[in-house]
Amino acid sequence: QVQFVESGGGLVQPGGSLRLSCAASGTIFSIYIMGWYRQAPGKQRELAARITDGGNTNYADTVKGRFTTSRDNAKNTVYLQMNSLKPEDTAVYYCNAPIPSLRPWGQGTQVTVSS
């Protein structure tokens, strides 16, 4: 069964940057579309970014131009580079492989943007 372990979160000031990592195990990672999701307090989980097995990416309008996702199939890892962070980016961030259906969620990594 596939498992995801997210890391790299923390407390950062507005305008700062963070790089999140998600390590996958128990699967042939390279064939999966991977998504970065986030859940802010009191809100539903939402898709922030996605990367195909071929490396094509797309982003939610709220993060476009500030976030970049990439993957290293040799390391079974996907990354999320977050720049120009805003307080509204505060959330727990998760990765998952949504096709054909979402897998069990990892523990996520907390990102807090505050001065």
ROSE-4610 file (N, C-alpha, C; in Angstrom, 1 decimal, always signed):
// ROSE-4610
residu = [Q/Q/Q/V/V/V/Q/Q/Q/F/F/F/V/V/V/E/E/E/S/S/S/G/G/G/G/G/G/G/G/G/L/L/L/V/V/V/Q/Q/Q/P/P/P/G/G/G/G/G/G/S/S/S/L/L/L/R/R/R/L/L/L/S/S/S/C/C/C/A/A/A/A/A/A/S/S/S/G/G/G/T/T/T/I/I/I/F/F/F/S/S/S/I/I/I/Y/Y/Y/I/I/I/M/M/M/G/G/G/W/W/W/Y/Y/Y/R/R/R/Q/Q/Q/A/A/A/P/P/P/G/G/G/K/K/K/Q/Q/Q/R/R/R/E/E/E/L/L/L/A/A/A/A/A/A/R/R/R/I/I/I/T/T/T/D/D/D/G/G/G/G/G/G/N/N/N/T/T/T/N/N/N/Y/Y/Y/A/A/A/D/D/D/T/T/T/V/V/V/K/K/K/G/G/G/R/R/R/F/F/F/T/T/T/T/T/T/S/S/S/R/R/R/D/D/D/N/N/N/A/A/A/K/K/K/N/N/N/T/T/T/V/V/V/Y/Y/Y/L/L/L/Q/Q/Q/M/M/M/N/N/N/S/S/S/L/L/L/K/K/K/P/P/P/E/E/E/D/D/D/T/T/T/A/A/A/V/V/V/Y/Y/Y/Y/Y/Y/C/C/C/N/N/N/A/A/A/P/P/P/I/I/I/P/P/P/S/S/S/L/L/L/R/R/R/P/P/P/W/W/W/G/G/G/Q/Q/Q/G/G/G/T/T/T/Q/Q/Q/V/V/V/T/T/T/V/V/V/S/S/S/S/S/S]
num = [1/1/1/2/2/2/3/3/3/4/4/4/5/5/5/6/6/6/7/7/7/8/8/8/9/9/9/10/10/10/11/11/11/12/12/12/13/13/13/14/14/14/15/15/15/16/16/16/17/17/17/18/18/18/19/19/19/20/20/20/21/21/21/22/22/22/23/23/23/24/24/24/25/25/25/26/26/26/27/27/27/28/28/28/29/29/29/30/30/30/31/31/31/32/32/32/33/33/33/34/34/34/35/35/35/36/36/36/37/37/37/38/38/38/39/39/39/40/40/40/41/41/41/42/42/42/43/43/43/44/44/44/45/45/45/46/46/46/47/47/47/48/48/48/49/49/49/50/50/50/51/51/51/52/52/52/53/53/53/54/54/54/55/55/55/56/56/56/57/57/57/58/58/58/59/59/59/60/60/60/61/61/61/62/62/62/63/63/63/64/64/64/65/65/65/66/66/66/67/67/67/68/68/68/69/69/69/70/70/70/71/71/71/72/72/72/73/73/73/74/74/74/75/75/75/76/76/76/77/77/77/78/78/78/79/79/79/80/80/80/81/81/81/82/82/82/83/83/83/84/84/84/85/85/85/86/86/86/87/87/87/88/88/88/89/89/89/90/90/90/91/91/91/92/92/92/93/93/93/94/94/94/95/95/95/96/96/96/97/97/97/98/98/98/99/99/99/100/100/100/101/101/101/102/102/102/103/103/103/104/104/104/105/105/105/106/106/106/107/107/107/108/108/108/109/109/109/110/110/110/111/111/111/112/112/112/113/113/113/114/114/114/115/115/115]
x = [+0.8/+0.0/+0.9/+0.5/+1.3/+1.2/+2.3/+2.4/+3.1/+2.7/+3.3/+3.8/+5.0/+5.5/+5.9/+5.2/+5.5/+6.4/+7.3/+8.2/+8.5/+9.2/+9.7/+8.9/+7.8/+6.9/+7.6/+7.0/+7.5/+6.8/+7.4/+6.9/+7.8/+7.1/+7.8/+7.1/+7.9/+7.3/+6.6/+5.7/+5.1/+6.2/+6.1/+7.1/+8.3/+8.3/+9.3/+9.1/+10.0/+9.9/+10.1/+9.5/+9.7/+9.7/+10.4/+10.4/+9.9/+8.8/+8.2/+8.7/+8.7/+9.1/+8.0/+7.8/+6.9/+7.5/+7.8/+8.4/+7.3/+7.3/+6.3/+7.0/+6.3/+6.8/+5.7/+6.0/+5.0/+4.4/+5.0/+4.3/+5.4/+5.0/+5.8/+5.6/+6.3/+6.1/+6.0/+6.9/+7.1/+5.8/+4.9/+3.7/+2.6/+2.8/+1.6/+1.6/+0.4/+0.2/+0.2/+0.9/+1.0/+0.4/-0.3/-0.9/-0.5/-0.3/-0.2/-1.5/-1.9/-3.2/-2.9/-3.8/-3.7/-5.0/-5.0/-6.2/-5.9/-6.6/-6.5/-7.5/-7.3/-8.2/-9.6/-10.6/-12.0/-12.4/-11.5/-11.8/-11.6/-12.1/-12.0/-10.6/-10.1/-8.9/-9.0/-8.0/-8.0/-6.8/-6.9/-5.7/-5.0/-3.7/-2.9/-2.0/-1.5/-0.6/-0.7/-0.3/-0.3/+0.8/+1.4/+2.4/+2.2/+2.2/+2.0/+3.2/+3.1/+4.2/+5.3/+4.8/+5.7/+6.3/+5.9/+6.4/+5.6/+4.5/+3.6/+2.9/+2.8/+2.3/+1.1/+0.2/-0.8/-1.0/-1.6/-1.7/-3.0/-3.4/-4.6/-4.3/-5.3/-5.1/-4.5/-4.8/-4.3/-2.8/-2.2/-0.8/+0.0/-0.6/+0.0/+1.0/+2.2/+3.3/+4.1/+3.7/+4.4/+4.9/+4.2/+4.5/+5.0/+5.9/+6.4/+6.6/+6.0/+6.1/+7.0/+7.8/+8.7/+8.8/+9.4/+9.5/+10.9/+11.3/+12.5/+12.1/+11.9/+11.3/+12.4/+13.6/+14.7/+14.6/+14.1/+14.1/+12.6/+11.7/+10.3/+9.8/+10.2/+9.9/+9.3/+8.4/+7.8/+8.1/+8.3/+8.6/+7.6/+7.5/+6.7/+7.5/+8.0/+8.8/+7.7/+7.7/+6.7/+7.4/+7.2/+7.8/+6.7/+7.1/+6.2/+5.0/+5.3/+4.2/+3.4/+2.1/+1.1/+0.5/-0.1/-0.7/-1.8/-2.5/-3.6/-3.0/-1.7/-1.1/-1.0/-1.3/-1.2/-2.2/-1.6/-2.4/-1.5/-2.2/-1.4/-1.4/-0.2/+0.0/+0.3/-0.4/-0.4/+0.0/+0.5/+0.6/-0.2/-0.6/-1.4/-1.3/-1.7/-1.8/-3.3/-4.0/-5.4/-6.0/-5.2/-5.7/-5.3/-6.2/-7.6/-8.5/-7.9/-8.6/-7.6/-7.9/-7.0/-6.6/-5.3/-4.8/-5.0/-4.7/-4.7/-3.8/-4.2/-3.4/-2.3/-1.2/-0.1/-0.4/+0.6/+0.3/+0.3/+0.9/+0.9/+2.1/+2.3/+3.3/+2.7/+2.8/+2.2/+3.0/+2.4/+3.0/+2.2/+3.0/+2.4/+3.1/+2.3/+2.9/+2.4/+3.3/+2.9/+4.1/+3.9/+4.9/+5.0]
y = [-1.2/+0.0/+1.2/+2.2/+3.4/+4.2/+4.8/+5.7/+7.0/+8.1/+9.4/+10.0/+10.6/+11.3/+12.7/+13.7/+15.1/+15.7/+16.6/+17.3/+18.7/+19.5/+20.8/+22.0/+21.8/+22.9/+23.7/+24.8/+25.5/+26.9/+27.8/+29.1/+30.1/+30.9/+31.8/+33.1/+34.2/+35.5/+35.7/+36.6/+36.9/+37.3/+36.8/+37.1/+36.1/+35.2/+34.2/+33.0/+32.0/+30.8/+29.5/+28.5/+27.2/+26.1/+25.0/+23.9/+22.7/+22.2/+21.0/+19.7/+18.6/+17.4/+16.3/+15.4/+14.3/+13.0/+12.1/+10.8/+9.8/+9.0/+8.0/+6.6/+5.7/+4.3/+3.3/+2.1/+1.1/+1.2/+1.9/+2.0/+2.3/+2.1/+2.5/+4.0/+4.8/+6.2/+6.9/+6.5/+7.2/+7.3/+6.4/+6.3/+7.2/+7.8/+8.4/+9.9/+10.5/+11.9/+12.2/+13.2/+13.6/+15.0/+15.1/+16.4/+16.9/+18.2/+18.8/+19.5/+19.1/+19.6/+20.4/+21.2/+21.9/+22.1/+22.2/+22.4/+23.4/+24.6/+25.6/+25.4/+26.0/+25.8/+26.2/+25.3/+25.6/+25.5/+25.0/+25.0/+23.6/+23.3/+22.0/+21.9/+20.7/+20.4/+20.8/+21.4/+21.8/+21.5/+21.3/+21.0/+22.3/+22.3/+23.5/+23.4/+22.2/+22.0/+20.5/+20.2/+18.9/+18.7/+17.5/+17.2/+15.8/+15.7/+14.4/+13.6/+12.3/+11.4/+12.0/+12.7/+13.3/+14.6/+15.2/+16.4/+17.7/+17.5/+18.6/+19.1/+20.4/+20.9/+21.8/+21.9/+22.9/+23.3/+24.5/+25.1/+25.8/+25.8/+26.6/+28.1/+28.9/+30.3/+31.0/+30.5/+31.2/+31.1/+30.1/+29.9/+30.0/+30.2/+30.3/+31.5/+31.2/+32.2/+32.3/+31.6/+31.6/+30.3/+29.2/+27.9/+27.1/+26.2/+25.3/+23.9/+23.0/+21.6/+20.9/+19.9/+19.1/+17.7/+16.9/+15.5/+14.9/+14.0/+13.2/+11.7/+11.1/+9.7/+8.7/+9.0/+8.1/+8.1/+9.2/+9.3/+9.1/+8.8/+8.6/+9.8/+11.0/+12.2/+13.3/+14.1/+15.2/+16.4/+17.6/+18.8/+19.9/+20.8/+22.0/+23.2/+24.0/+25.2/+26.4/+27.0/+28.0/+29.3/+30.3/+31.6/+32.7/+33.8/+35.0/+34.5/+33.8/+33.3/+34.4/+34.1/+35.0/+34.3/+35.1/+34.5/+33.5/+33.8/+32.9/+31.5/+31.4/+30.1/+29.2/+29.7/+28.9/+27.8/+26.5/+25.3/+24.1/+23.0/+21.7/+21.3/+20.9/+20.5/+19.0/+18.4/+17.0/+16.7/+15.5/+15.1/+13.8/+13.5/+12.3/+12.1/+10.9/+10.5/+10.3/+11.2/+11.2/+10.3/+9.7/+8.9/+7.4/+6.5/+6.6/+7.1/+7.1/+7.6/+7.9/+8.9/+9.3/+8.1/+8.1/+7.1/+7.6/+6.7/+7.2/+8.4/+9.3/+10.6/+10.3/+11.0/+11.1/+12.0/+12.3/+13.2/+14.7/+15.0/+16.4/+17.1/+18.3/+19.2/+20.6/+21.2/+22.5/+23.6/+24.5/+25.7/+26.9/+27.7/+28.9/+30.1/+31.0/+32.3/+33.4/+34.0/+35.0/+35.9/+37.1/+38.0/+38.0]
z = [+0.0/+0.0/+0.0/-0.8/-0.9/+0.3/+0.7/+1.9/+1.5/+2.0/+1.8/+3.1/+3.0/+4.2/+3.7/+4.3/+3.9/+5.0/+4.5/+5.4/+4.8/+5.7/+5.2/+5.6/+6.3/+6.8/+7.9/+8.3/+9.4/+9.5/+10.3/+10.4/+9.6/+8.8/+7.9/+7.8/+7.7/+7.6/+6.2/+6.1/+4.8/+3.8/+2.6/+1.6/+1.6/+2.5/+2.6/+1.8/+1.9/+1.0/+1.9/+1.4/+2.0/+0.8/+1.1/+0.1/+0.9/+0.4/+1.0/+0.1/+0.8/+0.2/+0.6/-0.4/-0.1/-0.6/+0.3/-0.1/-0.2/-1.3/-1.5/-1.3/-0.8/-0.7/-1.0/-1.4/-1.6/-2.9/-3.9/-5.2/-6.3/-7.5/-8.6/-8.8/-8.2/-8.1/-9.4/-10.3/-11.6/-12.4/-12.2/-13.1/-12.6/-11.4/-10.8/-11.1/-11.3/-11.2/-9.7/-9.3/-7.9/-7.7/-6.6/-6.2/-4.9/-4.7/-3.4/-3.0/-1.9/-1.3/-0.1/+0.3/+1.6/+2.2/+3.5/+4.3/+5.4/+5.2/+6.2/+7.3/+8.4/+9.6/+9.2/+9.5/+9.2/+7.7/+6.9/+5.4/+4.9/+3.8/+3.1/+2.5/+2.4/+1.7/+0.2/-0.3/-1.7/-2.4/-3.7/-4.6/-4.9/-4.6/-4.9/-6.1/-6.4/-7.5/-7.9/-9.1/-9.6/-10.7/-10.7/-11.6/-12.2/-13.5/-14.2/-14.1/-14.6/-14.6/-15.6/-16.6/-17.6/-17.2/-16.0/-15.5/-15.9/-16.5/-16.8/-15.5/-15.3/-14.0/-14.3/-13.3/-13.2/-11.8/-11.6/-10.3/-10.1/-8.8/-8.5/-8.7/-9.0/-9.3/-8.1/-6.9/-5.7/-5.5/-6.1/-5.9/-7.2/-8.3/-9.6/-9.6/-10.1/-10.2/-8.9/-7.9/-6.6/-6.2/-6.5/-6.2/-7.4/-7.2/-8.3/-7.7/-8.4/-8.1/-9.0/-8.5/-9.3/-8.7/-9.4/-8.9/-9.3/-8.5/-8.7/-8.6/-9.8/-9.8/-9.2/-9.4/-8.8/-7.3/-6.7/-5.2/-4.7/-5.6/-5.2/-4.4/-4.9/-4.1/-5.0/-4.5/-5.2/-4.2/-4.9/-4.1/-4.4/-3.5/-3.7/-3.2/-4.1/-3.8/-3.7/-2.5/-2.2/-2.0/-2.8/-2.7/-2.5/-2.1/-1.8/-1.0/+0.1/+0.9/+1.5/+1.7/+2.2/+3.5/+4.4/+5.5/+5.1/+4.0/+3.6/+3.0/+2.9/+2.6/+3.8/+5.0/+6.2/+6.1/+6.3/+6.1/+6.4/+6.6/+6.5/+5.1/+4.6/+3.2/+3.2/+2.2/+2.0/+0.5/+0.2/-1.1/-1.3/-2.5/-2.8/-4.3/-4.6/-6.0/-6.3/-7.0/-7.1/-8.2/-9.0/-10.1/-9.8/-9.9/-10.2/-9.0/-7.8/-6.6/-5.5/-4.7/-3.6/-2.7/-2.3/-1.4/+0.0/+1.0/+2.4/+2.6/+3.4/+3.5/+4.5/+4.3/+5.2/+6.4/+7.2/+8.3/+7.9/+6.8/+6.3/+7.0/+6.6/+7.2/+7.3/+8.5/+8.8/+8.2/+7.5/+7.1/+7.7/+8.4/+9.0/+8.5/+8.0/+7.4/+8.3/+9.1/+10.0/+10.4/+10.7/+11.2/+12.7]
